[in-house]
Amino acid sequence: MDCASLSRLPPNCPDGRPGGGLMGYVVRTPEGELVYPSLLDVERAYVQGLVDAEDEVREETATTWRKAASIPVLARAKPARSGALQRGQVLRVAAVVLLSALALSLVFRDELRLRGIGIVLALVASSLLFQVTTKAFKRTPSGG
């Protein structure tokens, strides 16, 4: 892998071309330290959520630690989605399950008014389920 193929890395090729060499980077997390062969690998780990914005990063030859979020390449990278979006989907699915159970119990009642409410709740549940399915298919894969 030559310097030109790593154009997203800071310039430090011997001939001055942009792209960075294969200098290693050390990432310090609360769990310990990891060594990555290049900043591109650190960026990939950052996008996948393996490296957090608060983790510290330094070049193998340097002595100064920097927060991952303060490194321009990592600051521009999109970190993995937090659990907030996933929790949003989980809450919608839980709401669909509860609404469906309530709708089912109301549909089997003898009173016509309760059956009507059950049918309306079933329609609301199906609408929520449609939203969950649509949102799941619209998501872009992380790290790509």
LINUR-V976452 format. One record per residue. N is the residue number from 1. RES is the residue in one small letter. SS is DSSP state (H for helix, E for strand, C for the rest). PSI is psi in radians with two decimals (none if undefined). Layout:
n=N res=RES ss=SS psi=PSI
n=N res=RES ss=SS psi=PSI
This chain:
n=1 res=m ss=C psi=2.11
n=2 res=d ss=C psi=3.01
n=3 res=c ss=H psi=-0.63
n=4 res=a ss=H psi=-0.48
n=5 res=s ss=H psi=-0.16
n=6 res=l ss=H psi=0.85
n=7 res=s ss=C psi=-0.23
n=8 res=r ss=C psi=-0.07
n=9 res=l ss=C psi=2.78
n=10 res=p ss=C psi=2.68
n=11 res=p ss=C psi=2.15
n=12 res=n ss=C psi=0.47
n=13 res=c ss=C psi=2.61
n=14 res=p ss=C psi=-0.57
n=15 res=d ss=C psi=0.14
n=16 res=g ss=C psi=-0.04
n=17 res=r ss=C psi=2.55
n=18 res=p ss=C psi=2.68
n=19 res=g ss=C psi=-0.31
n=20 res=g ss=C psi=2.63
n=21 res=g ss=C psi=-2.76
n=22 res=l ss=C psi=0.70
n=23 res=m ss=C psi=2.39
n=24 res=g ss=C psi=2.74
n=25 res=y ss=E psi=2.45
n=26 res=v ss=E psi=2.29
n=27 res=v ss=E psi=2.19
n=28 res=r ss=E psi=2.07
n=29 res=t ss=E psi=2.97
n=30 res=p ss=C psi=-0.43
n=31 res=e ss=C psi=-0.29
n=32 res=g ss=E psi=-2.86
n=33 res=e ss=E psi=2.51
n=34 res=l ss=E psi=2.53
n=35 res=v ss=E psi=2.25
n=36 res=y ss=E psi=2.51
n=37 res=p ss=C psi=-0.46
n=38 res=s ss=C psi=2.93
n=39 res=l ss=H psi=-0.51
n=40 res=l ss=H psi=-0.69
n=41 res=d ss=H psi=-0.64
n=42 res=v ss=H psi=-0.71
n=43 res=e ss=H psi=-0.76
n=44 res=r ss=H psi=-0.75
n=45 res=a ss=H psi=-0.62
n=46 res=y ss=H psi=-0.79
n=47 res=v ss=H psi=-0.61
n=48 res=q ss=C psi=-0.10
n=49 res=g ss=C psi=0.10
n=50 res=l ss=C psi=-0.47
n=51 res=v ss=C psi=2.24
n=52 res=d ss=C psi=2.77
n=53 res=a ss=C psi=-0.49
n=54 res=e ss=C psi=-0.15
n=55 res=d ss=C psi=2.70
n=56 res=e ss=E psi=2.48
n=57 res=v ss=E psi=2.49
n=58 res=r ss=E psi=2.69
n=59 res=e ss=E psi=2.66
n=60 res=e ss=C psi=-0.56
n=61 res=t ss=C psi=-0.17
n=62 res=a ss=C psi=2.91
n=63 res=t ss=C psi=-0.23
n=64 res=t ss=C psi=2.25
n=65 res=w ss=C psi=2.45
n=66 res=r ss=E psi=2.56
n=67 res=k ss=E psi=2.49
n=68 res=a ss=H psi=-0.64
n=69 res=a ss=H psi=-0.33
n=70 res=s ss=H psi=-0.12
n=71 res=i ss=C psi=2.12
n=72 res=p ss=H psi=-0.74
n=73 res=v ss=H psi=-0.70
n=74 res=l ss=H psi=-0.59
n=75 res=a ss=H psi=-0.60
n=76 res=r ss=H psi=-0.43
n=77 res=a ss=C psi=2.58
n=78 res=k ss=C psi=2.03
n=79 res=p ss=C psi=2.84
n=80 res=a ss=C psi=2.57
n=81 res=r ss=C psi=2.46
n=82 res=s ss=C psi=3.00
n=83 res=g ss=H psi=-0.12
n=84 res=a ss=H psi=-0.78
n=85 res=l ss=H psi=-0.71
n=86 res=q ss=H psi=-0.69
n=87 res=r ss=H psi=-0.63
n=88 res=g ss=H psi=-0.73
n=89 res=q ss=H psi=-0.71
n=90 res=v ss=H psi=-0.71
n=91 res=l ss=H psi=-0.68
n=92 res=r ss=H psi=-0.73
n=93 res=v ss=H psi=-0.72
n=94 res=a ss=H psi=-0.70
n=95 res=a ss=H psi=-0.69
n=96 res=v ss=H psi=-0.75
n=97 res=v ss=H psi=-0.78
n=98 res=l ss=H psi=-0.79
n=99 res=l ss=H psi=-0.70
n=100 res=s ss=H psi=-0.74
n=101 res=a ss=H psi=-0.75
n=102 res=l ss=H psi=-0.75
n=103 res=a ss=H psi=-0.73
n=104 res=l ss=H psi=-0.74
n=105 res=s ss=H psi=-0.59
n=106 res=l ss=H psi=-0.59
n=107 res=v ss=H psi=-0.55
n=108 res=f ss=C psi=0.17
n=109 res=r ss=C psi=2.81
n=110 res=d ss=C psi=-0.50
n=111 res=e ss=C psi=2.28
n=112 res=l ss=H psi=-0.67
n=113 res=r ss=H psi=-0.72
n=114 res=l ss=H psi=-0.62
n=115 res=r ss=H psi=-0.71
n=116 res=g ss=H psi=-0.75
n=117 res=i ss=H psi=-0.70
n=118 res=g ss=H psi=-0.70
n=119 res=i ss=H psi=-0.72
n=120 res=v ss=H psi=-0.75
n=121 res=l ss=H psi=-0.63
n=122 res=a ss=H psi=-0.67
n=123 res=l ss=H psi=-0.70
n=124 res=v ss=H psi=-0.73
n=125 res=a ss=H psi=-0.72
n=126 res=s ss=H psi=-0.61
n=127 res=s ss=H psi=-0.78
n=128 res=l ss=H psi=-0.71
n=129 res=l ss=H psi=-0.65
n=130 res=f ss=H psi=-0.74
n=131 res=q ss=H psi=-0.75
n=132 res=v ss=H psi=-0.79
n=133 res=t ss=H psi=-0.77
n=134 res=t ss=H psi=-0.76
n=135 res=k ss=H psi=-0.66
n=136 res=a ss=H psi=-0.64
n=137 res=f ss=H psi=-0.36
n=138 res=k ss=H psi=-0.27
n=139 res=r ss=C psi=2.42
n=140 res=t ss=C psi=2.53
n=141 res=p ss=C psi=2.41
n=142 res=s ss=C psi=2.57
n=143 res=g ss=C psi=0.03
n=144 res=g ss=C psi=none
